[in-house]
């Protein structure tokens, strides 16, 4: 674990169209150790948000 272990929490609701791009944009930060973890919180979406995430 890096000295500055940062976890990013992203809340979302009915964002199936944009959540993939959002999460994929964070991959370089995770791969380079700038982010320790990413947590996506689905707030009772009625679309396919949970499946996409």
N, C-alpha and C positions, 0 to 999 in steps of 0.2 A: 504494500500500500504506500502511496506517495505521502510525503509530509502534509500536503494539503488535500486530503481526501474530500472531494466535493460530490455530493449527491444532488442531482437536479430532479425535482418533482414537477411533473407537468399534468395539470388537470385538464380534462377534456370532456365535452359532451356533444354528441352528434357531429363529429369531425372526421368521419370516415374518408372524406375526399382529401383531407389535408394532413392527417396524422402520419401517414407513411413518410411523406416528404419531411415533415418536422423531425421525426425520429431518425431518419437516415442522415439528415444534416448534422446530427450530433455524433455520428460514428467517428469522424476524425478526432474529435475531442476526447472520446473514450480511448481510441487507439493510441493517442499520444500521451495519455495519462493526465490530461487536463481535467477530465471528469472521471470520478471513480465509479459512479453508478447513475443510471437514469431510471426513474420510476414514473410510469404513466398511470394516472388514476382516472378510470372511466366513471363519469358521474351519471349513471343510469341512462346511457345512450339508447335511443330507439332505432338507430341505424346499425351499420356493420362496424362501428368504431372498435369494439373489443376484438373482433376477429382480425381486423387489419393490424391493430397494434400487436 
